[in-house]
């Protein structure tokens, strides 16, 4: 069934908002796949910000602002910890056999 036809079938089935679980199944294949996509997006966000903080920290030091240098490094460490947590959750999700 093509996506527009499947969505139309869901609209006919529900008289009102379509439940999020049904939309996840339609667009991602399952709720689990939706969670995986969300975590992958979060990892990308944190990796980008970590790289930005690591790149800007030395610039603050050359300007003589040690406080901002330290703050940027602390922020980069925070994003690194978040990446590790998210990768652990992603591994757990990918290793489960559940489809819902």
Secondary structure by P-SEA (a helix, b strand, c coil): ccaaaaaaaaaaaccccccaaaaaaaccccaaaaaaaaaaaaaaaaaaaaaaaaaaaaaaaaaccaaaaaaaaaaaaaaaaaaaaaaaaaaaaaaccccc
